[in-house]
Amino acid sequence: QLKDRLYKCHFIKQSKEVCGYPLSIFFIVVNEFCERFSYYGMRAVLVLYFKYFLRWDDDLATSIYHTFVALCYLTPILGAIVADSWLGKFKTIIYLSIVYAIGQVAMAVSAIHDITDTDRDGTPNNMTFHVVLSMVGLFLIALGTGGIKPCVAAFGGDQFGDHQERQRRTFFSVFYLCINGGSLLSTIITPILRAQNCGIYSKQKCYSLAFGVPAALMVVALVVFIVGSGMYYKAKPEGNIMGDVCKCIGFAISNRYKHRSKQYPSREHWMDWAEDKYDKLLIAQIKMVLKVLFLYIPLPMFWTLFDQKGSRWTLQATTMDGNFGAIVIQPDQMQTVNPILILTLVPIMDSVIYPLIKKCGLNFTPLKRMTVGMFLAALAFVCAAVVQIEIDVSRKHLTYFNLTQFLKIFPFLIIIRATFFLQSGQLSCAFSRDFGFGSSYTFFIPSTLSLGSNCQESITGAEDIKPNSVHMALQVPQYFFITAGEVMFSVTGLEFSYSQAPSNMKAVLQAGWLLTVAIGNFIVLIVAEVAKLPKQWTEYVLFASLLLCVCIIFSIMAYFYTYIDPTEIEAKFRRNVGDDDDDKNDKQRKLEMEMMKRDLDRSDDEHYKGKQTKM
Ligand SMILES: C[C@H](N)C(=O)N[C@@H](CC(=O)O)C(=O)O
């Protein structure tokens, strides 16, 4: 470890800097931007791809969407283990990014309807091919995006020396902005691409382009990351800390069980039963981690609600009117409200709201913020329920026909006037109609129709589904509350987890945090399946009520939590060990310590000088 720290010190001192930041982090930041563009861009149109391309119903589309998201947040554990114990972060990012890019390409190919459209009628003839290919693609994407997730931010953090604490903090803020910048751009762009018509034999909604551009961005992300290769500090794998933690916990439990008889004196904490075999410092660190993990138990419920933006809320938007006058918003584009609000709310919260609360003499601790965040998410679902009731009322009087007998047209986006061509051999005729957002029509084509004559008059139509009348702007309040909740819950939660984690287990807690997201997405499936509520608004109310209950439980747990300073606790343990080990110190170790101290002092001096010059 000493040698590694010395090497890092030398490496960082010799590496190129721009405005006090290592040049290497620019490649990492650009890589993150492109990767998040790729991920969120694909995710934005995913539920509509299931519904309109693969022809799945709302429930199946929602279930598969959440299974995919859950998988994306389960694989970080795998990525962290591979990186820490085997490949190191750099190689893990490279290899898994390749898997990720292949997955994105598979998705893009799966959305080309012409591949199996043998009769050239615009619909794929072998749906199994498209389903299987897209499922394989999604699996590879989940493996890639989840696997690299705990590595990229930590790899960026590794590029800074101990004397660059301020720069490292700025890097993490910029990193979060890049995530949301990439997400914002892609959720604007991919729905536009999806709404285009493309195809070789027949023109259909262009899901292949909507998945193809994210695939290209993932390749760009990989190339950018590789270009920076020579500039990175690549820490060696530290060993499987997660494995050590599990083994130590396992030993504590089995040892406790072996000594269950009353003749053995009880110990203060059940983890103390591991002392017979494991280092006291490791046990203390595990205790810190377990304390935080216990607090995590209610957290998945927040994600259960949060991640329905991409599924239920997007499907809700398809039944709303997206005509904003100058622009027409696609249902999946409504998701951009989230990153837009994140980019505005994070600075407002940090520089206005939190300082103001502090000025009022209130101690708004991280756990209190997270509780408020949960409450806001529940409020968002109450808003979603109100909007749903409004939509249901507006669509109550509609009559549905059996549409299969006739030509059925779903103008999915607003079409002011569309023209259709009927063709038979050399003869053709055209007719035009006006359509509203989300409406559906059946046209009756008389068998006596002679092509070449005026179709406009001969073809009659019936409106099966009226145009959507509830405006998409009504979704803004629910997006506002869920995003304000995200800022208070997610941003604070990440910071809390980092500050309460022991130095060598920050990645373990990061993986634990991401696991709460995965479990949250599985809860969507379970609740939706078990409850099977006939009305969508009642499902929204159910989710809001569940989160409210969980919020109360969490606030009680938070009340009893005592904040700790892991560095101080670790230092105390190290001091104790240091006292015991004094005799064992040999010349070599002293020499190494001396060298490292001199080295660190020198970098501190340079940092101090740098500060003075700036002042
Ligand atoms: C775009 C979201 N607002 C966001 O910031 N997402 C983060 C955190 C997460 O959900 O995992 C990200 O994509 O890393």
The ligand as a Gaussian input file, in Angstrom:
#p B3LYP/6-31G(d) Opt

LIG

0 1
 C      -30.698000      11.675000     -14.849000
 C      -30.915000      11.487000     -13.376000
 N      -31.477000      12.673000     -12.839000
 C      -29.579000      11.183000     -12.674000
 O      -28.917000      12.078000     -12.215000
 N      -29.209000       9.897000     -12.622000
 C      -27.975000       9.428000     -12.035000
 C      -28.233000       8.646000     -10.802000
 C      -28.921000       7.340000     -11.096000
 O      -30.131000       7.338000     -11.247000
 O      -28.238000       6.344000     -11.168000
 C      -27.188000       8.576000     -13.027000
 O      -27.690000       8.267000     -14.088000
 O      -26.045000       8.218000     -12.701000

